[in-house]
């Protein structure tokens, strides 16, 4: 059985999006059927973006909001777990649906990434199980960015300041689920978090940074440690890096760590090409001599 899932992870500014695209391009060049799901894709098969969840009882209450809302909700709802998903972002952007402000506020409060961590985890685990069951017999490679390590740590540590064991158990549960797909993890490292994050801040809007700062410092780990401003964000990211390192080291799957501090695109592509030759049988078969590459690869 061949690898069917490649996961790209790393801190903000580490080069995840670039790496995921390189992996995708290499697969396509080799004639491999490939799907790439980047961060924020509302059609993600194993994650949620802009999706709310209501159990059956709460959904029935929500439908009583008014007749117009009832029609809209019935049209966009998706049966899932013990209730219904409301993909509100997709409804707005793709179906051009407008929600009344009061209804929209109710829906977004039940965004899956705003729910209590216990129910959030149950929903995410259920989603991953559905994904594996669907793709186990598919003849394709799927590439995910961020959702395997980043999102669980963001919810458990950054948002809730949960004990390390909660995060480890969460990610270990996901690991067990995806093993039938023979997953490969590519983890991007940055030597200086402050430098890499400041690069992002310069590239993004002020509004983006303010939202990011509030999320990282006004709840969970940041709030508990009285962290504020840009320096506070950097301190949270440092703590997140430490936890992600522990998670990476504990994972029992095929994994590669790349130090991308230099942001050398050509060197990064060369290292990823080496990894792809190593882990994809369909690529290996075309190589008479397959070199062995270390699991820690530096690009500088």
N, C-alpha and C positions, 0 to 999 in steps of 0.2 A: 504493500500500500504506500502511496506517495503522500508527501506533505500537501495538505489542502488549505492550511491557514498560516499566514505570515503576519505577525504582530509587530508593529513599530511603536516603541515607547521612548520616553525621555521627558525631561523638564521643559517648560516653555523656553523657546529659543534654541533648543538643542539641534534642530534640523529634522524633526519628525516628518513634516509635510514633504520636504525635499527628498528624504530617504524613501518614503512610501511611494512617491512618484517614480523614483529610480527603479525600485523593485518592480513596479507595475510595467514600466517601459521595457525592462529586461525580459520579463515574462512574455510580453507581447512579441518582442523581437524573436523569441525562441518558439513562437507559435503556440504558446500555452494560453488556454482560455482563462482569463483573469478578471476579477472584479476588485475595484479599489473603493473602500469606504473611508473617507477622511473625516476628521473631527467636524461635527456639526451637520452631518448628512442626515436629514430627517427620514430617509428611507433605509437607514441602517438596519440590517437584519438581526443584529445581536444587541443593540443598544437603543436608547430613546433620546430624541432631541426635540424639544417642544411638544412633549406628549404628557397629558395628565392621566391619572387613573382614579376611578371611583369604584368602590365595591357595588354590588347590585342594589343594595338598599339606598346608598347615597346617590347613585345614579338616578334612581326613580324619584328621589326628592329633587334632584337637580332638574329633571325634566318638567317638574311642575312650576318652574320659574315663570314661564308664560308660554303661550301656544307657539309663537314664532321660534322661541328657543328650543322647544320640544321637537319641532320639525328638523331644525338644524342638527341637534344632537343625535337624533335617530338616524340621520343621513350619514354622519361621519363616525359614529361610534364603531368600535371594533371589540368583539368579545375576546376577553383575555383573562386568564387566571380565574379569580372569583368575582369578576366584574367587567368593566369596560375601559378601554383606552379612548381618550379624546385627543387625536393628533391635531391640536389647535394650530400649530405653526404651519403645518402642511395645508390645513384648511384655509388659512389666511393667504399664504403665498401661492398656492397652486390652484385652489378652488375659488379664490377671491371672496371668501366668506367674511362678513363683518359681524363681530360679536358686540353685544351691548356691554358697556363698560363694567357694570356690576357683575354680569355673568362672566365676563373675561377675567375679572379679578378672582372670582370663585374658582374658575378652572385653573388658572395659573398657580394658585395656592396649592393645588393638588398635582402640580408637575411632579413627575416621578423622582426628580432630583431634589425636590423640596419635601418629600414625605419622610416620616420617621424612618431611621435607618433600618429597622427590622423589616418593615413592609417593603421599603426600597430594595433591600437585598433579596428578598423573596421574589420580587418582580423581575429583577435583573437576572437572577439565576434561572428563573423560568424562561426568560427570553433566550438566554444562551443555550438552554436545553433544546428549545424549538429550533434554533439556528443549526445546531449540530445534527439534529434529526433530519432536517431538510437537506443539508449539504453533504452528509456522509456518503451519499451515493452519486453526488454530482461530480462530473469530470472537469473540475476547474480549481483554480487557486484563488483564495479570497485574501485580500490584504486589509488589515484593520489598523487604524491609527488611534492611539490614545486610550481606547476603552477598556483595556485589560488591566493595566496597572494604574494609570493616571486617574481615571474616574472613580474607582473604588477608594483610592487614597484621598482624593479630593472630598468625597462624601464622608468617609470615616474619620480622617484626621483633620483636614482643613475645616470642614463644616461642623463636625460633631466633637472633635478632640477625643475620639474614642481611644481606648487602650490599644497598644500595638497588636495584641492578640486578635482583636476584632478584625483589623485590616488583614492580617495574615490568614485568618480563617476564611474571610471573604474571598481573597484571591486564590487560596488553595482550593476552595470549592469550584471556582471557575476553571482552575487548572484541570481538575479531575474531569470536568464536563467536556473539555475540548480535546483531551488526549486521543480520542478515536480519529481526530483529524491530523494527527502527527504534527502538531504546531511547531513553528519556529519563531523565536523571539529575537528581534534586533533592538538593542537598547542603545540609545545615543547619550553620551556623556558630554558635559561641559566642564572644563577646568575651573572657570571663574563664573559663578552664577550671576554675580552682580553685573559683569560685563555683558553676558549674553542676554540677560533680562532687560538691561538698559537699551540694548539694540532693538528689542521688541518695542519698548516704550517709545522710542524715537520714530518707529515705523507706523505705530498705531495712533488712533485718535486719543484726545484727552479724555473723551467720554469712556472709551474702552478701558483706559488705565484706572479711572475713578471707580468703575464697576469692579474691575479686578481687585483693586486695593481694598474696597469695602468687603468683598467676599473673603479675602484672605486675612483681614485684620479685625473685622467687626463681628466675628462669630468664631465658634470652635477654638482651635489652637491659638490663633492670633489674639482673640479676645481674652482667653484664659491667661495668656502670657503678657497682656498689656502692650501688644505690638502696634505701632502706628506708622503711617506714611510709607514712603518707598523703602526706608530702612527696615520697617516692620515686615513688608512683603518679602524682602530678601531673606530675613531671618526665618520666615515660614518656609520659604523655598529651600533653605539650607536644611531645615528639619525634615522637609519632605524628601530631599535628596538622600539623607541618612536612612530614612525608612525604605525608600525605593531600593537602595543598595542592599539592605537586609532582605527585602523581598526577592530581588534578583538572585542573590546568592542562594536562597532557599529553594528556588524553583527547580523541579526535576523534569526539565524538558530541554530540547535543543535550543541553545541560546548563544548569542554573540553580543559582545559589548564593543562599541566603537567610540573612541574619544574623538569628537568632532570639534574640538576647540578651535582649530585653525580655520574652519569653514572653507576648506579647500575642496571645491566641488569635484574636480577631476579625481582627486585622491579618494574622496568619499565614494564616488562611483566605482572606482577600481576595487576598493575593499568590499563593496556590496556585491559586485560581480563575482568576486572570489567566494563570498558566502553562498551566492546562488548556485554556483557550480558545485559547491560542497553538499548542499542539502536537497536539491531538486533532481530526482532520478532521471526525469525526462531531459534535463540538461546534461547530467553526468554521462548519459549514454552516448552523447555526441562528442565526448572528450576521451581520447585514447589514454591520456595520462592525467589522472585527477590528483592534484596536490592536496595535502592536508594543511588546513589553516587553523591557527590558534583561536580559541573562543574569545580572547580579548585582542582587539585590533585597534591600533592607534592610527590616526590620520595626520600626525605631526611628529 
